[in-house]
Amino acid sequence: MKRLRFYFILALLTPLCSLTAQQNSQDTEDPSLVGQFQRLEKKSGNYRANGIRYEVVKVVDLNRIKSNIFDSINTANASIKELSSTITNNKSEIEDLNAKLQETSNNLKKVTEEKDSMPFFGAMVSKSTYKLILWGIIFGLLLFLLLFIYKFRNSNALTSQAKTALSDLEQEFEEHRRRALEREQKISRQLQDELNKNKK
């Protein structure tokens, strides 16, 4: 705002100074409107009539100052219009930039949300939830593996016991069969011996 005032005052005083400098190039006094009014006061004369004091100013000087004032006002108005147009353009540009900034912020928010989430069975979940689900699955699989190992070892021990019992049973059966065979052979020999004795 201060910068705008400075430009306005500068725009107002610049043409005044240049106009008065062109018209009074031979004059080395202050070319501003204030200087021109001071010169006008110095050049003006005064007189009294009926107890009233009057100031006398040359019409040429008054018209010159009036022309300079109107030129300054016109220049100032032109500067004001130009500055107003610049301000309007800047406002529209700022609004466009704000809209683009809002759109960029929304896109950034969306990208950040997508970056911070992971697809899981078609649904977007946050990374922390995804990690929690993933570690839950890993922990569940680990428990299942430990249970499987336990069951396998238990079954393996039972199978080993059954094999050992079967082997023992087979040995006992083999021993029993061998004894039965020996008994049968013994009985057969005895029978044969008896038959042979009876034949004689």
Backbone as numpy.savetxt, mean C-alpha at the origin, in Angstrom:
# Nx Ny Nz CAx CAy CAz Cx Cy Cz
-0.58 31.72 0.24 -1.41 32.91 0.24 -0.54 34.16 0.24
0.55 34.14 1.03 1.45 35.30 1.07 2.11 35.51 -0.28
2.43 34.40 -0.93 3.07 34.49 -2.25 2.11 35.11 -3.26
0.84 34.76 -3.16 -0.17 35.31 -4.06 -0.28 36.82 -3.86
-0.29 37.25 -2.60 -0.35 38.70 -2.31 0.88 39.41 -2.89
2.04 38.78 -2.70 3.27 39.37 -3.20 3.20 39.54 -4.71
2.74 38.50 -5.41 2.63 38.59 -6.88 1.61 39.65 -7.28
0.54 39.76 -6.53 -0.49 40.75 -6.83 0.08 42.17 -6.69
0.76 42.41 -5.58 1.33 43.74 -5.35 2.41 44.04 -6.39
3.22 43.02 -6.70 4.26 43.20 -7.70 3.66 43.50 -9.07
2.59 42.77 -9.41 1.93 43.00 -10.69 1.29 44.39 -10.72
0.82 44.84 -9.59 0.17 46.14 -9.52 1.21 47.27 -9.67
2.33 47.11 -9.02 3.31 48.19 -9.01 4.19 48.21 -10.26
4.41 47.07 -10.88 5.30 47.02 -12.04 4.81 47.89 -13.19
3.54 47.74 -13.63 3.11 48.60 -14.74 3.06 50.07 -14.36
2.73 50.35 -13.10 2.67 51.76 -12.67 4.04 52.40 -12.80
5.02 51.64 -12.34 6.37 52.19 -12.39 6.82 52.39 -13.83
6.52 51.40 -14.70 6.96 51.52 -16.10 6.22 52.64 -16.81
4.89 52.80 -16.55 4.12 53.86 -17.21 4.60 55.25 -16.79
4.78 55.40 -15.51 5.21 56.73 -15.05 6.65 57.01 -15.48
7.46 55.96 -15.58 8.83 56.16 -16.02 8.87 56.56 -17.49
7.97 56.00 -18.32 7.92 56.37 -19.73 7.43 57.81 -19.89
6.42 58.20 -19.12 5.86 59.54 -19.27 6.79 60.59 -18.69
7.48 60.25 -17.66 8.37 61.23 -17.02 9.81 60.74 -17.07
10.27 60.44 -18.26 11.62 59.89 -18.38 12.68 60.91 -17.95
12.35 62.21 -18.16 13.30 63.23 -17.75 13.24 63.50 -16.26
12.18 63.05 -15.61 11.97 63.29 -14.19 12.72 62.23 -13.39
13.53 62.61 -12.43 14.29 61.64 -11.65 13.63 61.35 -10.31
12.45 61.88 -10.08 11.77 61.65 -8.81 11.09 60.29 -8.81
10.43 59.98 -7.69 9.74 58.69 -7.51 8.65 58.55 -8.56
8.72 57.47 -9.42 7.75 57.34 -10.50 6.45 56.64 -10.06
6.37 56.18 -8.82 5.16 55.47 -8.40 4.01 56.45 -8.23
2.81 55.90 -8.03 1.63 56.77 -7.83 1.81 57.66 -6.61
2.38 57.14 -5.58 2.62 57.95 -4.37 3.53 59.12 -4.70
4.62 58.83 -5.47 5.54 59.90 -5.86 4.85 60.93 -6.74
3.98 60.43 -7.66 3.25 61.36 -8.53 2.32 62.24 -7.72
1.64 61.68 -6.73 0.76 62.50 -5.88 1.58 63.52 -5.07
2.74 63.10 -4.61 3.59 64.02 -3.85 4.05 65.19 -4.74
4.42 64.86 -6.02 4.80 65.92 -6.95 3.63 66.85 -7.22
2.42 66.24 -7.35 1.23 67.04 -7.62 0.96 68.00 -6.46
1.15 67.52 -5.23 0.96 68.39 -4.06 1.98 69.53 -4.05
3.24 69.19 -4.44 4.26 70.23 -4.46 3.98 71.28 -5.51
3.49 70.82 -6.70 3.23 71.74 -7.80 1.94 72.54 -7.59
1.03 71.99 -6.78 -0.25 72.69 -6.63 -0.08 73.96 -5.79
-0.91 74.88 -6.10 -0.88 76.12 -5.35 -2.13 76.23 -4.49
-2.19 77.25 -3.64 -3.38 77.41 -2.83 -3.71 78.90 -2.69
-4.93 79.13 -2.40 -5.37 80.52 -2.14 -6.54 80.47 -1.20
-6.86 81.64 -0.61 -7.98 81.74 0.30 -9.03 82.65 -0.30
-10.23 82.22 -0.14 -11.35 83.06 -0.57 -12.48 82.86 0.41
-12.97 83.96 0.90 -14.05 83.95 1.90 -13.69 83.08 3.11
-12.44 83.12 3.48 -11.99 82.39 4.65 -11.82 80.89 4.43
-11.96 80.45 3.20 -11.80 79.02 2.90 -10.54 78.86 2.08
-9.77 77.85 2.43 -8.52 77.59 1.71 -8.80 76.65 0.56
-8.30 76.97 -0.65 -8.49 76.17 -1.86 -7.13 75.75 -2.38
-7.09 74.53 -2.92 -5.88 74.02 -3.57 -6.10 74.06 -5.08
-5.09 74.54 -5.79 -5.19 74.65 -7.23 -4.26 73.61 -7.85
-4.83 72.74 -8.70 -4.06 71.68 -9.35 -4.25 71.84 -10.85
-3.17 71.63 -11.59 -3.29 71.72 -13.04 -4.09 70.52 -13.53
-5.00 70.79 -14.47 -5.84 69.73 -15.01 -4.99 68.71 -15.77
-3.93 69.15 -16.43 -3.06 68.23 -17.18 -2.41 67.23 -16.24
-1.90 67.76 -15.12 -1.27 66.85 -14.14 -2.29 65.90 -13.54
-3.48 66.43 -13.23 -4.54 65.60 -12.65 -4.97 64.52 -13.63
-5.11 64.90 -14.92 -5.50 63.91 -15.94 -4.41 62.86 -16.13
-3.16 63.29 -16.06 -2.07 62.33 -16.21 -2.08 61.32 -15.07
-2.26 61.79 -13.85 -2.32 60.88 -12.69 -3.55 59.97 -12.79
-4.69 60.58 -13.21 -5.91 59.78 -13.36 -5.69 58.69 -14.41
-5.05 59.03 -15.51 -4.76 58.05 -16.56 -3.84 56.96 -16.03
-2.83 57.36 -15.27 -1.91 56.38 -14.68 -2.64 55.46 -13.70
-3.56 56.05 -12.91 -4.33 55.24 -11.94 -5.20 54.24 -12.67
-5.90 54.71 -13.74 -6.76 53.78 -14.49 -5.93 52.70 -15.18
-4.76 53.10 -15.71 -3.89 52.09 -16.31 -3.45 51.05 -15.27
-3.11 51.55 -14.07 -2.69 50.64 -13.00 -3.83 49.72 -12.59
-5.05 50.32 -12.50 -6.22 49.50 -12.13 -6.49 48.46 -13.20
-6.42 48.86 -14.48 -6.65 47.91 -15.58 -5.61 46.80 -15.57
-4.37 47.20 -15.36 -3.30 46.20 -15.29 -3.51 45.26 -14.10
-3.89 45.86 -12.95 -4.14 45.05 -11.76 -5.31 44.10 -12.01
-6.38 44.61 -12.66 -7.53 43.75 -12.97 -7.14 42.61 -13.90
-6.31 42.95 -14.91 -5.83 41.90 -15.82 -5.01 40.86 -15.07
-4.16 41.37 -14.16 -3.35 40.44 -13.35 -4.25 39.59 -12.46
-5.28 40.23 -11.88 -6.22 39.49 -11.03 -6.93 38.41 -11.83
-7.38 38.76 -13.06 -8.05 37.77 -13.90 -7.10 36.63 -14.25
-5.88 37.00 -14.60 -4.89 35.97 -14.95 -4.60 35.08 -13.75
-4.43 35.71 -12.57 -4.17 34.93 -11.37 -5.38 34.07 -10.99
-6.59 34.63 -11.18 -7.81 33.85 -10.89 -7.91 32.66 -11.82
-7.58 32.89 -13.10 -7.58 31.78 -14.05 -6.55 30.73 -13.67
-5.38 31.21 -13.26 -4.33 30.27 -12.81 -4.79 29.50 -11.59
-5.43 30.20 -10.65 -5.92 29.54 -9.44 -6.98 28.49 -9.80
-7.90 28.87 -10.72 -8.94 27.92 -11.14 -8.32 26.69 -11.80
-7.33 26.95 -12.69 -6.64 25.83 -13.34 -5.92 24.96 -12.31
-5.26 25.64 -11.34 -4.56 24.89 -10.30 -5.53 24.07 -9.45
-6.71 24.66 -9.15 -7.70 23.92 -8.36 -8.16 22.68 -9.10
-8.47 22.86 -10.41 -8.93 21.69 -11.18 -7.81 20.65 -11.28
-6.57 21.13 -11.44 -5.45 20.21 -11.51 -5.26 19.49 -10.17
-5.42 20.23 -9.08 -5.31 19.63 -7.74 -6.41 18.60 -7.53
-7.64 18.92 -7.99 -8.74 17.96 -7.86 -8.45 16.69 -8.67
-7.93 16.88 -9.91 -7.56 15.71 -10.72 -6.48 14.89 -10.03
-5.48 15.60 -9.49 -4.40 14.90 -8.80 -4.90 14.18 -7.56
-5.84 14.83 -6.83 -6.42 14.19 -5.66 -7.20 12.94 -6.04
-7.95 13.04 -7.17 -8.71 11.86 -7.64 -7.74 10.73 -8.02
-6.65 11.09 -8.72 -5.66 10.09 -9.09 -4.98 9.51 -7.85
-4.71 10.39 -6.88 -4.09 9.93 -5.64 -5.02 8.96 -4.91
-6.32 9.30 -4.87 -7.30 8.41 -4.23 -7.36 7.06 -4.94
-7.35 7.11 -6.28 -7.37 5.87 -7.06 -6.11 5.06 -6.81
-4.96 5.75 -6.78 -3.70 5.07 -6.51 -3.70 4.47 -5.10
-4.24 5.23 -4.13 -4.31 4.72 -2.76 -5.19 3.48 -2.69
-6.33 3.51 -3.41 -7.22 2.34 -3.43 -6.53 1.14 -4.07
-5.82 1.41 -5.19 -5.09 0.32 -5.85 -4.00 -0.23 -4.95
-3.29 0.68 -4.25 -2.24 0.25 -3.35 -2.81 -0.58 -2.21
-3.98 -0.14 -1.69 -4.62 -0.89 -0.61 -5.03 -2.28 -1.09
-5.57 -2.33 -2.32 -5.98 -3.61 -2.89 -4.78 -4.52 -3.09
-3.69 -3.96 -3.65 -2.48 -4.75 -3.89 -1.89 -5.23 -2.56
-1.92 -4.35 -1.55 -1.40 -4.72 -0.23 -2.22 -5.86 0.36
-3.56 -5.76 0.23 -4.42 -6.83 0.73 -4.14 -8.13 -0.02
-3.96 -8.03 -1.35 -3.66 -9.24 -2.13 -2.29 -9.81 -1.75
-1.35 -8.90 -1.48 -0.01 -9.35 -1.10 -0.02 -10.01 0.27
-0.86 -9.49 1.17 -0.93 -10.02 2.52 -1.89 -11.20 2.65
-2.48 -11.66 1.55 -3.38 -12.80 1.62 -2.96 -13.86 0.60
-3.45 -15.07 0.82 -3.09 -16.19 -0.03 -4.37 -16.93 -0.43
-4.40 -17.45 -1.66 -5.58 -18.25 -2.04 -5.51 -19.63 -1.38
-6.62 -20.02 -0.77 -6.70 -21.32 -0.11 -8.04 -21.95 -0.44
-8.02 -22.95 -1.34 -9.24 -23.61 -1.81 -10.22 -22.59 -2.39
-9.70 -21.63 -3.15 -10.54 -20.66 -3.84 -10.90 -19.44 -3.00
-10.59 -19.45 -1.71 -10.90 -18.30 -0.85 -9.61 -17.59 -0.47
-9.68 -16.25 -0.42 -8.50 -15.47 -0.03 -8.46 -15.39 1.50
-7.37 -15.85 2.08 -7.19 -15.77 3.53 -5.90 -15.02 3.81
-5.84 -14.42 4.98 -4.63 -13.67 5.33 -3.47 -14.64 5.51
-2.25 -14.08 5.38 -1.07 -14.93 5.46 -0.96 -15.60 6.83
-1.32 -14.87 7.89 -1.23 -15.47 9.22 -2.20 -16.64 9.34
-3.44 -16.47 8.82 -4.41 -17.57 8.85 -3.91 -18.72 7.99
-3.36 -18.40 6.82 -2.83 -19.43 5.92 -1.72 -20.22 6.62
-0.80 -19.50 7.29 0.28 -20.18 8.01 -0.28 -21.06 9.12
-1.29 -20.53 9.84 -1.91 -21.30 10.91 -2.54 -22.59 10.36
-3.26 -22.48 9.25 -3.88 -23.66 8.63 -2.80 -24.63 8.16
-1.76 -24.08 7.53 -0.68 -24.93 7.01 0.02 -25.67 8.14
0.35 -24.97 9.22 1.00 -25.63 10.35 0.06 -26.60 11.03
-1.24 -26.29 11.04 -2.22 -27.24 11.59 -2.24 -28.52 10.79
-2.22 -28.38 9.44 -2.20 -29.57 8.57 -0.91 -30.36 8.79
0.23 -29.65 8.87 1.52 -30.34 9.09 1.50 -31.06 10.43
1.00 -30.40 11.48 0.95 -31.01 12.81 0.02 -32.23 12.80
-1.13 -32.10 12.11 -2.06 -33.23 12.00 -1.43 -34.41 11.28
-0.73 -34.13 10.16 -0.05 -35.19 9.42 1.05 -35.84 10.26
1.76 -35.02 11.04 2.80 -35.55 11.91 2.19 -36.48 12.96
1.07 -36.05 13.57 0.38 -36.90 14.54 -0.08 -38.20 13.88
-0.63 -38.10 12.67 -1.08 -39.28 11.94 0.10 -40.21 11.65
1.26 -39.63 11.29 2.45 -40.43 11.03 2.90 -41.15 12.30
2.92 -40.42 13.43 3.31 -41.04 14.69 2.34 -42.16 15.07
1.04 -41.94 14.89 0.05 -42.97 15.17 0.25 -44.18 14.25
0.54 -43.91 12.98 0.78 -44.99 12.02 2.01 -45.80 12.42
3.09 -45.10 12.83 4.31 -45.79 13.26 4.02 -46.64 14.49
3.27 -46.06 15.45 2.92 -46.82 16.66 2.12 -48.07 16.30
1.10 -47.89 15.45 0.27 -49.04 15.06 1.11 -50.08 14.29
2.00 -49.59 13.42 2.84 -50.50 12.65 3.74 -51.32 13.57
4.36 -50.63 14.54 5.26 -51.34 15.46 4.47 -52.33 16.31
3.29 -51.90 16.76 2.45 -52.78 17.55 2.05 -54.01 16.74
1.62 -53.77 15.50 1.24 -54.89 14.62 2.44 -55.76 14.31
3.59 -55.12 14.10 4.81 -55.86 13.81 5.19 -56.75 14.99
5.05 -56.22 16.20 5.37 -57.02 17.40 4.40 -58.20 17.50
3.09 -57.92 17.26 2.11 -59.01 17.30 2.40 -60.05 16.22
2.78 -59.57 15.03 3.12 -60.49 13.94 4.34 -61.33 14.31
5.35 -60.69 14.89 6.55 -61.44 15.31 6.20 -62.49 16.36
5.33 -62.11 17.32 4.90 -63.06 18.34 4.14 -64.23 17.70
3.27 -63.89 16.74 2.50 -64.94 16.06 3.42 -65.86 15.28
4.44 -65.26 14.60 5.39 -66.08 13.85 6.18 -66.99 14.79
6.60 -66.42 15.90 7.35 -67.23 16.88 6.48 -68.36 17.41
5.24 -68.02 17.75 4.31 -69.06 18.26 4.06 -70.11 17.18
3.90 -69.69 15.94 3.68 -70.63 14.83 4.89 -71.51 14.63
6.08 -70.90 14.71 7.31 -71.68 14.56 7.42 -72.71 15.67
7.11 -72.27 16.91 7.14 -73.21 18.04 6.12 -74.33 17.84
4.95 -73.93 17.37 3.88 -74.91 17.14 4.27 -75.89 16.04
4.93 -75.37 14.99 5.38 -76.24 13.89 6.44 -77.23 14.41
7.35 -76.69 15.24 8.37 -77.58 15.80 7.73 -78.68 16.67
6.78 -78.27 17.49 6.07 -79.25 18.34 5.34 -80.27 17.46
4.69 -79.76 16.40 3.96 -80.65 15.51 4.92 -81.62 14.82
6.07 -81.07 14.37 7.07 -81.90 13.70 7.59 -82.96 14.67
7.83 -82.54 15.90 8.30 -83.48 16.93 7.24 -84.56 17.20
5.99 -84.11 17.28 4.88 -85.05 17.52 4.74 -86.01 16.34
4.86 -85.51 15.12 4.74 -86.34 13.93 5.90 -87.36 13.89
7.10 -86.86 14.21 8.26 -87.76 14.23 8.07 -88.87 15.27
7.57 -88.50 16.43 7.34 -89.50 17.47 6.26 -90.49 17.03
5.20 -89.92 16.43 4.11 -90.79 15.98 4.62 -91.73 14.90
5.48 -91.23 14.02 6.05 -92.05 12.96 6.95 -93.15 13.56
7.75 -92.74 14.53 8.62 -93.72 15.19 7.77 -94.79 15.90
6.70 -94.37 16.56 5.81 -95.32 17.24 5.17 -96.28 16.24
4.73 -95.66 15.13 4.08 -96.48 14.11 5.08 -97.51 13.54
6.30 -97.01 13.29 7.32 -97.92 12.78 7.63 -99.03 13.81
7.68 -98.61 15.04 7.96 -99.57 16.11 6.85 -100.61 16.18
5.60 -100.13 16.14 4.45 -101.04 16.20 4.47 -101.94 14.96
4.82 -101.35 13.80 4.88 -102.14 12.57 5.92 -103.25 12.70
7.07 -102.94 13.21 8.12 -103.94 13.38 7.69 -105.04 14.35
7.05 -104.57 15.44 6.59 -105.55 16.40 5.54 -106.46 15.76
4.66 -105.85 14.99 3.63 -106.64 14.31 4.29 -107.62 13.32
5.28 -107.14 12.61 5.97 -107.97 11.64 6.70 -109.11 12.36
7.31 -108.74 13.48 8.00 -109.76 14.26 7.01 -110.82 14.74
5.87 -110.41 15.20 4.85 -111.33 15.69 4.35 -112.20 14.56
4.18 -111.57 13.40 3.73 -112.35 12.24 4.79 -113.37 11.84
5.99 -112.95 11.89 7.09 -113.87 11.54 7.16 -115.01 12.56
6.94 -114.75 13.79 6.98 -115.77 14.83 5.83 -116.75 14.61
4.69 -116.24 14.25 3.52 -117.10 14.06 3.69 -117.97 12.83
4.41 -117.57 11.87 4.63 -118.35 10.65 5.55 -119.52 10.96
6.43 -119.42 11.82 7.37 -120.48 12.14 6.64 -121.45 12.99
